[in-house]
Structure formats: structure tokens, C-alpha cells
Amino acid sequence: MDAILFGMKRAHHASLRFGHKVLAPFGLTPARFDTLYALLGYSARQCELRRVLGVAGSTLSRMLASLERRGWVERGERRHTRRVSLTPLGYELIRRALRRVHTGRVAFRMVARAIRFGPRSLDFKERDDLDSVLRRFRRTFGDRATLSYPWHPDD
């Protein structure tokens, strides 16, 4: 494996470890967090949710079954357009987790430090630049997920 790809793989695994640590108090994993976040504010058909998360249908079915057992999501009757939505418990959980994740913007500061844009603090234009670089990486490596997180909860 090329050193660059190996480095990206290690960075990915490190970011997952970071996510597990931050989300553990809520009983969430990064994948569960993404799924609940994608449902925040509306219900979606399973096929739409699969596209948003960029996962296989079987992976999403297992994930939703797990979230349903925990009482965080509910699914409609089995039909061609089965809808998924957050339960009140799931809604409250993702809101609390979002507050924790966005507090102090730890993830953004860590990424910015790793990339080292320069000696001065990052301004809004540089955040756009970083988002653009990360989006290009995802597209280049074939990531089809469409879920997008704002840099700040108010964005």
C-alpha cells in the first residue's frame, strides 16, 4: 500500500477512535450518530437514508434494527417506501450528543492543527477551503454519501 493511502487509513481509524471516545457516554458509535443525525428533523424512506449515509441496504437494515431495539428510531410498516424517523428518545439523544460534539469545536481544531494552515487562527474562508479539500478527497476515493455536517451548529 502506498504511504499516502496508509497515512489516510490511519487518520481514518484515529478519527473513529476519537468519535468513539466522545460519543461513548451517550451509548453511540460514529455510525449510530450519523444515522440519527441524518434523521434529525424529518423522516426518510430507507432507500433515501441509505443513499445519504452511503451504505449498503443490508448494513442500514442491521443498523436500523439495532437503533429500533434501543428505542431511538421507529420504522413504518414494511412496504416499498418504508419510512424511518426518530422517536422522542432518539431526538433528545442526538440533540445532547450534538451539543457535546460541537462544544469547543474540538474536532475542527484537531484537523486544523494537523493541516496547519498557517501561524494565524483560521477564519471563515479557510474553513471553506478545508471543507473543499475534504470533499475532494471523498469524491476522489468514490464516497457517495451525501450527509453533510455544518462546521458549527448554527451554520
N, C-alpha and C positions, 0 to 999 in steps of 0.2 A: 504494500500500500504506500502511496505517495505520502511524504512527510506532511504536506499541507492538509490532505484529507484526514490523515491520522490526527493531526492537531485539531481539526474541526470536530472530529468524532469525540475526542477527549473533552473539548469545550462543551459539546452537547451533553455528554454524560455528567460533567461538572454542573451544568445548569440544571439538570434533572435532580441531582443531589441537593442543590440549593433549593429547588422547588419543593422537594420532599420535606426538607427541614422547616421551611417557612409554613407549609400547609399542614404538617402533621398534627398540630393542636386542633385542627378542625376535622380530622379524620379524612382529609382529602389527599389525593395524589395530583400531580400536574395534569394527568389525563382527565380525572374527575372534575378538577377545577375548570379546565377548558370546556368540558361538556356542559356543566352548569352555567358557565359564563355565556356560552352560545345561546342558551335558552332564557337568559335574563331579559325580562320584559315582554316576551311573546312565546307562543307555542310554535312548533315547527313540525313538518312531516319528517318522518325518519329519514327518507331519502335526501331531503334538504339538509338535515343535520349531518348526515354522512358526508355530503359534499363540503359543507362549511368546515368540518373538522379534518377532512382529508383522510378518512379511514375507510377500511373495508366494511361492508354491510354486516358481516359476521362479527367483527370487532365491536361495532357500535351496538349490535344486539346484546352481546355479553355485557358491555358497559352499562347499557340502559337497564338490563335485568338487575345488575348489582345496585345501581342507584335507586331503582324501584323498591328493592328489598329494604333499603335503608330509609325509605320514605321521603326521598328527595325529589323524585320525579314521578309523574304518572303518565301512562300511555293509554290512548283511546282503544276502542275495540279493534281487533285485528281486521283490517281492510287494506285495500291498495294504498290508501292515503292515511296510514296510522299517524296520529299526531302525538307529540310529546310536549309536556310542559312541566314547569317547576311546581312543586307543592309549596304551601306556605313555609314549611320547614326548610325545604331546599332553597327558597328565595332568601330567607333570613340567613341561612348558612353562607351562601355565596356573597351576600352583602357584607357580612362580618369578615369573610376571608378577603374580599376586595379591599376593605379598609386596612387590613393587616399588610397586604401585598403592596399597597400604594403608600403606606406610612413611610416617610423618609425616602421614598423612591430608591430603595436600596439596589434593586436590580439595574436600574438605569445608571446609577453611579458606578456600579461594578463594571458594566460594559464600557462606559465612557473611560474609566481608568484603564481598562485593558487595551482599548484602541488608542488612547492618548491623543486626542485631537490637538492638543497644544497646551501651553502653560496657563492660558486663561480659562475661566469657567465656561461651560457650554452655554450657548444661547439658543434661541428657538431655531434658527437656521441650521445649526449644527445637529440638532435633534432630527430635523427633516433629513439631513444628509445621512445620519446613521440609519434612520428608518429605510431610506432608499437603498443603502448598501445591504442591509439585512434582507430586504425584499428581493434584490437581485440575486443574492445567494440562494434564497429559497427557490426562486424561479429557475435558476440555472441548474439546480440539482433536482428539478422535477417535482417540487412540492406543490400540490394542487389545492391545499387547504385555503379557505378564504376568510377564516376567523382572524379578526384584527383587534388588537388591544390598543387603546389610546395610551399615550405617554403619561397622561395624568388623568385622574378620574373625571375631571371637568372638561376634557378635550372632546 
